[in-house]
C-alpha cells in the first residue's frame, strides 16, 4: 500500500480550500501585506506554481477571501433573521449577528470592504454585498412601507446604521471597548437608532 507523505496538509486534492484557510490565518495573524502565494504553497507542501491553478495572482486570492467572508456573513445574518419578530427585536438580532462577525473577523471584514477588487470579481462582489448589506436594506425598506421607520432613502438609512455598527466593531477591535460589552450594548444601540436621543 502506498502512503501519502505526512507533510502534505491537504487531502482529496482540495488545495483551493487549504490555500484559503492558510490565507485567512495569515491575514488574521500578520495582515494582508504578509500574504504570499509562494508562502502559502510552502505551508501546504506543494510547489510554488501549484496555487496558480486556483488563483492567478495575489489579488485573485484576496477576492476569493473576501467572497468567502461575505458567504459566512450572509449565513450569520440569515441565521439571525426572524421576520416574525417585532421590528426592534428583529433589527437587534441582525445587529448582534453582524457585530459578532465583525469582532471575530476584523481583518477579513476590512478586506471585504476594500474597493480594490479586480473588475473580474466586481459582479460577484456586488451580489455578495446584496446578500448581506442588501438584506438589512430590505428589512428597513419593508419597515418604511409599514410606517415603522421614517421615510427616506433606505440605502442611506442602511449606511447610517451600518456605520454605527462598524464604529462599535472598530472600538472593540482596537481595544477601546471589550467585545462582550459591545455585544451587550446592542439592545440599547438599536433602541436609540430607532427612537433617537431626544426625551419623549
Sine and cosine of phi, psi and omega as CSV:
sin_phi,cos_phi,sin_psi,cos_psi,sin_omega,cos_omega
0.00,0.00,0.73,-0.68,-0.01,-1.00
-1.00,0.03,0.80,-0.60,0.01,-1.00
-0.99,-0.13,0.64,-0.77,0.09,-1.00
-0.95,0.31,0.59,-0.81,0.07,-1.00
-0.87,0.50,0.70,-0.72,-0.04,-1.00
-0.94,0.35,-0.25,0.97,-0.03,-1.00
-0.97,0.25,-0.20,0.98,-0.02,-1.00
-1.00,0.06,0.95,-0.31,-0.11,-0.99
-0.98,0.18,-0.15,0.99,0.03,-1.00
-0.95,-0.31,0.39,-0.92,-0.07,-1.00
-0.76,-0.65,0.27,-0.96,0.08,-1.00
0.84,0.55,0.40,0.92,0.05,-1.00
0.94,0.34,0.28,0.96,-0.04,-1.00
-1.00,0.03,0.87,0.49,-0.04,-1.00
-0.91,0.41,-0.59,0.81,-0.03,-1.00
-0.85,0.53,-0.75,0.67,0.01,-1.00
-0.90,0.44,-0.63,0.78,0.02,-1.00
-0.90,0.44,-0.68,0.73,0.00,-1.00
-0.91,0.42,-0.67,0.74,0.01,-1.00
-0.90,0.43,-0.66,0.75,0.02,-1.00
-0.90,0.44,-0.68,0.73,0.04,-1.00
-0.90,0.43,-0.63,0.78,0.01,-1.00
-0.91,0.42,-0.66,0.75,0.01,-1.00
-0.92,0.39,-0.62,0.79,0.05,-1.00
-0.88,0.48,-0.71,0.70,0.02,-1.00
-0.90,0.44,-0.67,0.74,0.02,-1.00
-0.85,0.53,-0.71,0.71,-0.03,-1.00
-0.92,0.38,-0.65,0.76,-0.12,-0.99
-1.00,0.03,-0.55,0.83,-0.15,-0.99
-0.79,-0.61,-0.22,0.98,0.00,-1.00
0.99,-0.11,0.22,-0.98,-0.11,-0.99
-0.91,0.42,-0.52,0.86,-0.03,-1.00
-0.91,0.43,-0.44,0.90,-0.04,-1.00
-0.99,0.13,-0.13,0.99,-0.03,-1.00
-0.95,0.33,0.75,-0.66,0.00,-1.00
-0.55,-0.84,0.80,-0.60,0.04,-1.00
-0.87,0.49,-0.61,0.79,0.01,-1.00
-0.89,0.46,-0.70,0.72,-0.01,-1.00
-0.93,0.38,-0.64,0.77,0.04,-1.00
-0.90,0.44,-0.61,0.79,0.06,-1.00
-0.89,0.45,-0.69,0.73,0.01,-1.00
-0.87,0.49,-0.72,0.70,0.00,-1.00
-0.89,0.45,-0.56,0.83,-0.01,-1.00
-0.99,0.15,-0.16,0.99,0.01,-1.00
0.97,0.25,0.53,0.85,0.02,-1.00
-0.83,-0.56,0.17,-0.99,0.00,-1.00
-0.92,0.40,0.41,-0.91,-0.03,-1.00
-0.91,0.42,-0.31,0.95,0.02,-1.00
-1.00,0.07,-0.32,0.95,-0.11,-0.99
-0.85,0.53,-0.64,0.76,0.01,-1.00
-0.87,0.49,-0.39,0.92,-0.01,-1.00
-0.88,0.48,-0.33,0.94,0.06,-1.00
-0.94,0.34,-0.36,0.93,-0.07,-1.00
-0.91,-0.41,-0.53,0.85,-0.05,-1.00
-0.69,-0.73,0.88,-0.47,-0.08,-1.00
-0.93,0.37,-0.42,0.91,0.03,-1.00
-0.30,-0.95,-0.03,-1.00,-0.04,-1.00
-0.88,0.47,-0.60,0.80,0.00,-1.00
-0.89,0.45,-0.63,0.78,0.05,-1.00
-0.89,0.45,-0.59,0.80,0.07,-1.00
-0.91,0.42,-0.70,0.72,0.02,-1.00
-0.89,0.46,-0.65,0.76,0.05,-1.00
-0.87,0.49,-0.71,0.71,-0.01,-1.00
-0.90,0.43,-0.64,0.77,0.05,-1.00
-0.88,0.47,-0.71,0.70,0.00,-1.00
-0.88,0.47,-0.70,0.71,0.00,-1.00
-0.90,0.44,-0.63,0.78,0.06,-1.00
-0.90,0.44,-0.61,0.79,0.06,-1.00
-0.90,0.44,-0.69,0.73,0.04,-1.00
-0.89,0.46,-0.61,0.79,0.04,-1.00
-0.88,0.48,-0.71,0.71,-0.01,-1.00
-0.92,0.39,-0.65,0.76,0.03,-1.00
-0.90,0.44,-0.67,0.75,0.03,-1.00
-0.86,0.50,-0.70,0.72,0.03,-1.00
-0.88,0.47,-0.65,0.76,0.02,-1.00
-0.89,0.46,-0.71,0.70,-0.02,-1.00
-0.92,0.38,-0.67,0.75,0.02,-1.00
-0.89,0.47,-0.64,0.77,0.00,-1.00
-0.92,0.39,-0.45,0.89,-0.05,-1.00
-1.00,-0.03,-0.28,0.96,-0.12,-0.99
-0.99,0.11,0.74,-0.68,0.08,-1.00
-0.70,-0.71,0.99,-0.13,-0.04,-1.00
-0.86,0.51,-0.29,0.96,-0.01,-1.00
-0.98,0.20,-0.26,0.97,-0.03,-1.00
-0.97,0.25,0.44,-0.90,0.17,-0.98
-0.86,0.51,0.44,-0.90,-0.14,-0.99
-0.79,0.62,-0.76,0.65,-0.08,-1.00
-0.88,0.47,-0.68,0.73,0.01,-1.00
-0.93,0.37,-0.59,0.81,0.02,-1.00
-0.91,0.42,-0.73,0.69,0.02,-1.00
-0.90,0.43,-0.59,0.80,0.02,-1.00
-0.89,0.46,-0.69,0.73,0.04,-1.00
-0.89,0.46,-0.69,0.72,0.03,-1.00
-0.91,0.42,-0.68,0.73,-0.01,-1.00
-0.90,0.44,-0.66,0.75,0.00,-1.00
-0.90,0.43,-0.67,0.74,0.01,-1.00
-0.89,0.45,-0.68,0.73,0.01,-1.00
-0.89,0.45,-0.73,0.68,-0.06,-1.00
-0.91,0.42,-0.64,0.77,0.04,-1.00
-0.88,0.48,-0.68,0.73,0.04,-1.00
-0.89,0.45,-0.71,0.70,-0.05,-1.00
-0.89,0.46,-0.63,0.78,0.01,-1.00
-0.93,0.36,-0.67,0.74,-0.04,-1.00
-0.97,0.24,-0.33,0.94,-0.12,-0.99
-0.72,-0.70,0.72,0.69,-0.11,-0.99
-0.84,0.54,-0.72,0.69,-0.04,-1.00
-0.93,0.37,-0.64,0.77,0.02,-1.00
-0.91,0.41,-0.66,0.75,0.00,-1.00
-0.89,0.45,-0.63,0.78,0.05,-1.00
-0.87,0.49,-0.66,0.75,0.06,-1.00
-0.91,0.42,-0.66,0.75,0.00,-1.00
-0.87,0.49,-0.60,0.80,-0.04,-1.00
-1.00,0.04,-0.06,1.00,0.03,-1.00
-0.89,0.45,0.55,-0.84,-0.02,-1.00
-0.97,-0.26,0.45,0.89,-0.05,-1.00
-0.97,-0.26,0.31,0.95,-0.02,-1.00
-0.95,0.32,0.63,-0.78,-0.07,-1.00
-0.93,0.36,0.40,-0.91,-0.04,-1.00
-0.81,0.59,-0.59,0.81,-0.01,-1.00
-0.86,0.52,-0.47,0.88,-0.08,-1.00
-0.99,-0.14,-0.09,1.00,-0.15,-0.99
-0.88,0.47,-0.64,0.77,0.02,-1.00
-0.90,0.43,-0.67,0.74,0.03,-1.00
-0.90,0.44,-0.65,0.76,0.01,-1.00
-0.91,0.42,-0.67,0.74,0.01,-1.00
-0.89,0.47,-0.65,0.76,0.03,-1.00
-0.91,0.41,-0.62,0.78,0.01,-1.00
-0.92,0.39,-0.66,0.75,0.04,-1.00
-0.90,0.44,-0.63,0.78,0.00,-1.00
-0.90,0.43,-0.58,0.82,0.01,-1.00
-0.94,0.34,-0.38,0.92,-0.09,-1.00
-0.95,-0.31,-0.97,0.24,0.00,-1.00
-0.88,0.48,-0.62,0.78,0.00,-1.00
-0.89,0.47,-0.53,0.85,0.01,-1.00
-0.92,0.39,-0.62,0.78,0.05,-1.00
-0.93,0.38,-0.64,0.77,0.03,-1.00
-0.87,0.49,-0.62,0.79,0.01,-1.00
-0.93,0.36,-0.58,0.82,0.07,-1.00
-0.89,0.45,-0.69,0.73,0.00,-1.00
-0.91,0.40,-0.69,0.72,0.01,-1.00
-0.89,0.46,-0.65,0.76,0.04,-1.00
-0.90,0.44,-0.64,0.77,0.02,-1.00
-0.92,0.40,-0.57,0.82,0.07,-1.00
-0.90,0.44,-0.67,0.74,0.02,-1.00
-0.85,0.52,-0.57,0.82,-0.01,-1.00
-1.00,0.05,-0.01,1.00,0.01,-1.00
0.98,0.22,0.31,0.95,-0.03,-1.00
-1.00,0.01,-0.28,0.96,-0.01,-1.00
-0.73,-0.68,0.52,-0.85,-0.01,-1.00
-0.83,0.55,0.44,-0.90,0.07,-1.00
-0.93,0.36,0.30,-0.95,0.02,-1.00
0.64,-0.77,0.04,-1.00,-0.01,-1.00
-0.94,0.34,0.90,-0.43,-0.03,-1.00
-0.88,0.47,-0.48,0.88,0.03,-1.00
-0.90,0.43,-0.66,0.75,0.01,-1.00
-0.92,0.40,-0.69,0.72,0.02,-1.00
-0.90,0.43,-0.60,0.80,0.06,-1.00
-0.91,0.42,-0.65,0.76,0.03,-1.00
-0.87,0.48,-0.70,0.72,0.02,-1.00
-0.90,0.44,-0.67,0.74,0.03,-1.00
-0.90,0.44,-0.73,0.69,0.01,-1.00
-0.89,0.46,-0.64,0.77,0.01,-1.00
-0.90,0.44,-0.62,0.79,0.04,-1.00
-0.90,0.44,-0.74,0.67,0.01,-1.00
-0.89,0.45,-0.66,0.76,-0.02,-1.00
-0.93,0.38,-0.54,0.84,0.07,-1.00
-0.90,0.44,-0.69,0.73,0.05,-1.00
-0.89,0.45,-0.68,0.74,0.02,-1.00
-0.88,0.47,-0.65,0.76,0.01,-1.00
-0.91,0.42,-0.64,0.77,0.06,-1.00
-0.87,0.48,-0.67,0.75,0.00,-1.00
-0.93,0.38,-0.68,0.73,0.00,-1.00
-0.91,0.41,-0.54,0.84,-0.02,-1.00
-1.00,0.05,0.03,1.00,0.04,-1.00
0.99,0.13,0.10,1.00,0.02,-1.00
-0.99,0.17,-0.28,0.96,-0.04,-1.00
-0.56,-0.83,0.78,-0.63,0.04,-1.00
-0.90,0.43,0.67,-0.74,-0.01,-1.00
-0.80,0.61,-0.67,0.74,0.01,-1.00
-0.89,0.46,-0.64,0.77,0.03,-1.00
-0.91,0.42,-0.66,0.75,0.03,-1.00
-0.87,0.49,-0.73,0.68,-0.02,-1.00
-0.93,0.37,-0.61,0.79,0.01,-1.00
-0.91,0.41,-0.41,0.91,-0.04,-1.00
-1.00,0.03,0.05,1.00,-0.08,-1.00
-0.90,0.44,-0.65,0.76,0.00,-1.00
-0.84,0.54,-0.74,0.68,-0.01,-1.00
-0.91,0.41,-0.66,0.75,-0.02,-1.00
-0.86,0.50,-0.76,0.65,0.00,-1.00
-0.90,0.43,-0.63,0.78,0.03,-1.00
-0.87,0.50,-0.71,0.71,0.00,-1.00
-0.92,0.40,-0.61,0.79,0.05,-1.00
-0.88,0.47,-0.66,0.75,-0.04,-1.00
-0.98,0.22,-0.54,0.84,-0.14,-0.99
-0.91,-0.41,-0.20,0.98,0.02,-1.00
0.98,0.18,0.07,-1.00,-0.07,-1.00
-0.99,-0.10,-0.19,0.98,-0.08,-1.00
-0.94,0.34,0.72,-0.70,0.01,-1.00
-0.87,0.49,0.56,-0.83,0.02,-1.00
-0.86,-0.52,0.00,0.00,0.00,0.00
